[in-house]
């Protein structure tokens, strides 16, 4: 099982604060809707530019693209040079992109709320759709993402949701609610886990209470914290890294999990995934082009290449994450019951997580106080 998601969402104690501080350093805050984000002025791009005279620098999570991508892109696009740098978290990427001056990065892979934050600061080049004909391969739903409707400044790479991953052969009743983790039945006592990463630690309680995952209301966050603290004595652990192993070993019966990391493909165990009745989130990882890029035609050509069905299918087949590319998913063999079979319309039922700017520190405090000894 590929294990990228944890390093992308961590460090748990500083994830939200890191984004808020990075955004503040750029001179602004955030809103709860990307539709109000100012757009960077679009450069005049040449669709017939000679890419052999352009180079590319891309920053991405380790293992999130094929190992051969560098050679593949150079062969296909004929760019003069391609450097791929690695970031372990969204926060690391934000530091690279917002510290000041020209980072030299042309294309960055970041999660949706981070793309929103970059756009709000005018740091992104608007997407020139005419230079990315493979945008036509995306599901219609992929243009309706609430943090960037119409893909004005970002292009989705992977997407999914969060729910309950569980041992169907060991539970006495299949979970249907976030309360099954927050107030576990006696047979599941000390055999359930919740995540540690701030926004996902809060998610079960917020949804169980009927609140938005993007709430910044002090009274709602306080009630969620109270519910999480009450749940602590009944938990096996707060765990972002080993919950799948705990399920396989039978140490845990039910865990909060990102869908792509629920080990439903383990042939030896009866592991299933469900989205609780109160609903969940929609997480999206995106590709963005920096306004500071001096190689914008090559950057657009890179994004277009990633959206080629034969290239994009790699993510679904190798890291078990759904891609919002219909033409690519049509080429993927999906086993019965596989989480890759979740339909785009189902994903859009989830609530997209927004960048909350300085309000993100409220979730940092919640996380610290809930997990304190």
C-alpha positions in Angstrom: 0.0 0.0 0.0 1.4 3.3 -1.1 1.7 5.8 1.8 1.9 9.3 0.5 -1.1 10.9 2.1 0.3 11.0 5.6 3.4 12.9 4.6 1.3 15.3 2.5 -1.0 16.2 5.4 1.5 16.4 8.2 3.0 17.8 10.4 -0.2 17.5 12.4 0.7 20.1 15.0 1.5 22.8 12.4 -0.4 22.0 9.3 -3.1 24.6 9.5 -0.9 27.1 11.2 1.8 26.7 8.5 -0.6 27.5 5.8 -2.0 30.5 7.6 1.4 31.9 8.3 2.5 31.3 4.7 -0.5 33.1 3.4 0.0 35.9 5.9 3.6 36.3 4.8 2.3 36.9 1.3 0.3 39.8 2.6 -3.3 38.6 3.0 -5.8 36.3 4.5 -8.4 34.0 3.0 -12.1 33.6 2.3 -14.4 30.6 2.4 -15.0 30.8 -1.3 -12.4 30.7 -4.1 -14.9 32.5 -6.3 -13.8 35.8 -4.6 -10.1 35.1 -5.2 -8.4 37.8 -7.4 -7.0 36.3 -10.6 -3.4 36.8 -11.6 -3.1 38.8 -14.8 -2.7 36.3 -17.7 0.5 36.4 -19.7 0.3 36.4 -23.5 1.3 32.9 -24.4 2.4 31.5 -27.7 0.7 28.2 -28.6 3.4 27.5 -31.1 6.3 28.3 -28.7 9.6 26.3 -29.3 9.7 24.2 -26.1 13.3 23.1 -26.8 14.2 26.6 -25.6 12.3 26.3 -22.4 13.1 24.3 -19.2 10.8 23.1 -16.4 11.0 22.8 -12.6 8.2 20.8 -10.9 7.7 20.2 -7.2 5.6 17.1 -6.2 5.2 14.6 -3.4 7.6 11.7 -3.5 6.2 8.7 -5.4 3.2 10.6 -6.6 4.2 10.4 -10.3 6.0 7.7 -12.2 9.7 7.4 -11.5 10.3 7.6 -15.2 8.4 10.9 -15.5 11.5 13.0 -16.1 12.6 11.0 -19.1 9.0 10.6 -20.4 8.4 14.4 -20.4 11.7 15.3 -21.9 11.2 12.7 -24.7 7.6 13.8 -25.4 7.9 17.6 -25.0 11.5 18.1 -26.0 12.1 20.7 -23.2 15.7 21.6 -22.8 15.7 20.6 -19.1 13.4 19.1 -16.5 14.0 19.2 -12.8 11.7 17.4 -10.4 12.0 18.5 -6.7 10.2 16.7 -3.8 8.2 18.2 -1.0 7.0 16.0 1.9 4.0 18.2 2.9 1.8 20.9 1.5 3.4 23.2 4.0 6.9 22.5 2.6 5.6 23.3 -0.9 4.0 26.6 0.4 7.3 27.6 1.9 9.0 27.1 -1.4 6.4 29.0 -3.3 5.7 31.9 -0.9 9.0 32.8 0.7 9.6 35.7 -1.7 11.3 36.2 -5.0 11.3 33.7 -7.9 11.3 30.1 -6.6 12.2 28.9 -10.1 9.3 26.5 -9.8 7.0 26.3 -12.9 4.5 23.7 -11.8 3.5 22.7 -8.3 1.4 19.8 -7.0 -0.6 21.0 -4.0 -3.9 20.2 -2.4 -7.0 22.2 -3.4 -7.1 24.6 -0.4 -3.5 25.4 -0.9 -4.1 26.2 -4.5 -6.9 28.5 -3.3 -4.5 30.3 -1.0 -1.9 30.8 -3.7 -4.5 32.1 -6.1 -5.8 34.5 -3.5 -2.4 36.0 -3.3 -2.1 36.4 -7.1 0.7 33.9 -7.3 -0.8 31.7 -9.9 -1.0 32.0 -13.7 -4.6 31.5 -14.8 -5.0 28.2 -16.7 -5.0 28.8 -20.5 -7.4 26.1 -21.5 -6.5 26.4 -25.2 -3.0 25.2 -24.4 -4.3 22.1 -22.5 -6.6 20.3 -24.9 -6.6 17.2 -22.6 -8.8 19.1 -20.2 -11.5 17.6 -22.3 -10.6 14.2 -20.6 -11.8 15.4 -17.2 -15.1 14.4 -15.8 -17.7 17.3 -15.9 -17.7 17.1 -12.1 -14.0 18.0 -12.0 -14.9 21.5 -13.2 -17.3 22.1 -10.3 -14.9 22.0 -7.4 -16.0 24.7 -5.1 -12.6 26.1 -4.3 -11.9 26.7 -8.0 -15.0 26.4 -10.1 -14.2 26.1 -13.8 -10.5 25.2 -13.1 -9.5 28.8 -13.5 -6.2 28.4 -11.8 -5.7 24.7 -10.9 -6.1 21.4 -12.6 -7.1 18.4 -10.4 -4.8 15.4 -10.4 -6.3 13.1 -7.8 -9.4 13.2 -5.6 -11.2 11.3 -2.9 -13.0 11.4 0.4 -12.7 10.4 4.1 -14.7 7.8 5.9 -14.7 4.7 8.1 -12.5 1.8 7.2 -13.4 -1.4 9.0 -13.1 -5.2 9.4 -16.4 -6.5 8.2 -15.6 -10.0 9.6 -15.0 -8.7 13.1 -17.5 -5.9 13.7 -20.8 -6.9 15.3 -22.6 -4.2 13.3 -21.3 -2.4 10.3 -20.6 1.3 10.9 -23.0 3.9 9.5 -22.2 7.1 11.5 -19.3 9.1 12.7 -20.7 8.4 16.2 -19.6 4.8 15.7 -16.0 6.1 16.1 -16.8 8.9 18.6 -19.0 6.8 20.8 -18.0 3.2 20.0 -20.2 0.3 21.2 -18.8 -1.9 24.0 -17.4 -4.5 21.5 -15.3 -1.8 19.8 -14.0 -0.2 23.0 -10.3 0.7 22.5 -10.4 -0.7 19.0 -11.1 2.5 17.0 -8.8 5.2 15.8 -9.1 8.8 14.7 -6.7 10.8 12.6 -4.3 13.4 14.1 -4.0 15.9 11.2 -6.0 19.0 12.3 -8.8 19.3 9.8 -9.3 15.6 9.6 -9.2 15.1 13.4 -12.0 17.6 13.7 -14.0 16.2 10.7 -15.9 13.3 12.4 -17.1 15.5 15.3 -18.0 18.4 13.0 -20.0 16.2 10.7 -21.6 14.3 13.6 -22.8 17.7 15.0 -24.1 18.8 11.6 -21.5 21.5 11.1 -19.4 22.4 8.1 -15.8 21.1 7.9 -14.9 24.7 7.1 -16.6 26.3 10.1 -14.7 29.1 11.8 -17.3 29.6 14.5 -15.8 29.4 17.9 -18.9 27.8 19.5 -19.0 25.0 16.9 -15.3 24.3 17.1 -15.6 24.2 20.9 -18.4 21.7 20.7 -16.4 19.5 18.3 -13.4 19.7 20.7 -15.6 18.7 23.6 -16.9 15.7 21.7 -13.4 14.6 20.7 -12.1 14.9 24.2 -15.0 12.8 25.4 -14.1 10.2 22.8 -10.4 9.9 23.9 -10.9 7.3 26.6 -12.6 4.9 24.1 -9.9 5.1 21.4 -7.1 2.8 20.6 -5.1 5.7 19.3 -4.9 8.9 17.2 -3.3 7.5 14.1 -2.5 8.8 10.6 0.2 6.3 9.7 -0.6 2.7 10.8 -4.3 2.4 11.0 -4.3 0.1 8.0 -1.8 -2.2 9.6 -3.8 -2.2 12.8 -6.9 -3.3 10.9 -5.0 -6.1 9.1 -3.7 -7.3 12.4 -7.1 -7.1 14.1 -5.9 -4.6 16.7 -8.4 -2.1 15.4 -11.9 -2.8 14.1 -12.9 0.6 12.8 -10.7 3.6 11.8 -11.1 7.0 10.3 -9.3 6.8 6.9 -8.8 8.5 3.6 -10.4 6.2 1.0 -7.2 5.6 -1.0 -5.4 4.4 2.1 -8.1 2.0 3.4 -6.5 -1.4 2.6 -9.5 -2.9 0.9 -7.2 -4.5 -1.6 -5.6 -6.8 1.0 -6.8 -10.2 -0.1 -6.4 -11.8 3.3 -8.8 -9.6 5.2 -12.4 -8.5 4.9 -11.8 -4.7 5.0 -14.4 -2.4 3.7 -14.9 1.4 3.5 -18.0 3.5 4.1 -18.9 7.2 4.1 -21.0 7.9 7.2 -24.6 9.1 6.8 -23.7 12.5 8.1 -21.4 13.1 5.1 -17.8 13.8 4.7 -15.2 15.8 2.8 -13.9 16.0 -0.8 -10.1 16.2 -0.9 -8.4 17.2 -4.2 -4.8 17.3 -5.1 -4.0 19.7 -8.0 -1.5 21.0 -10.4 -0.9 24.8 -10.6 1.3 27.0 -12.7 3.2 29.8 -11.0 2.7 33.3 -12.3 6.5 33.8 -11.8 7.3 31.0 -14.3 9.4 32.0 -17.3 8.4 28.8 -19.1 4.6 29.1 -19.1 4.1 27.4 -22.5 6.2 24.4 -21.3 4.3 24.4 -18.0 1.0 24.1 -19.8 2.4 21.4 -22.0 3.5 19.5 -18.9 0.0 19.7 -17.4 -1.5 18.6 -20.7 0.9 15.6 -20.8 -0.1 14.5 -17.3 -3.8 14.5 -18.4 -3.0 12.1 -21.2 -5.1 9.0 -20.3 -2.1 6.6 -20.6 -0.1 8.8 -18.2 -2.8 9.8 -15.8 -4.0 6.3 -15.3 -0.7 5.5 -13.5 -1.9 7.2 -10.3 -5.0 5.0 -10.1 -3.1 1.8 -10.9 -0.1 2.5 -8.7 -1.2 4.5 -5.7 -4.9 3.5 -5.6 -6.1 7.1 -5.8 -9.0 8.0 -8.1 -8.1 10.5 -10.9 -10.7 13.0 -12.2 -9.9 11.9 -15.7 -12.7 9.9 -17.3 -10.6 8.9 -20.3 -7.9 7.6 -17.9 -10.3 5.8 -15.5 -11.9 4.1 -18.5 -8.6 2.3 -19.0 -8.3 1.1 -15.4 -9.4 -2.4 -14.5 -11.6 -1.8 -11.4 -12.2 -4.9 -9.2 -15.7 -5.3 -7.7 -15.9 -3.3 -4.5 -12.8 -1.4 -5.2 -12.7 2.2 -3.9 -11.6 3.2 -7.4 -15.2 2.6 -8.4 -16.6 5.5 -6.4 -18.4 7.7 -8.9 -17.6 11.4 -9.4 -21.1 12.4 -8.5 -20.7 10.6 -5.1 -17.5 12.4 -4.5 -19.1 15.7 -5.1 -21.5 15.0 -2.3 -18.5 15.6 0.0 -17.7 19.1 1.3 -14.5 20.5 -0.3 -12.1 21.7 2.4 -11.3 25.4 2.1 -8.3 27.4 3.2 -9.3 29.3 6.3 -6.4 31.6 6.5 -5.7 32.8 10.0 -8.8 31.0 11.3 -6.8 27.8 10.7 -5.0 28.4 14.0 -8.3 27.5 15.7 -7.9 24.0 14.4 -4.2 23.9 15.5 -5.4 24.7 19.1 -8.2 22.1 18.9 -5.7 19.4 17.8 -3.2 20.3 20.5 -5.8 20.4 23.3 -7.6 17.2 22.2 -4.3 15.2 21.9 -2.7 16.6 25.1 -2.1 14.1 27.8 
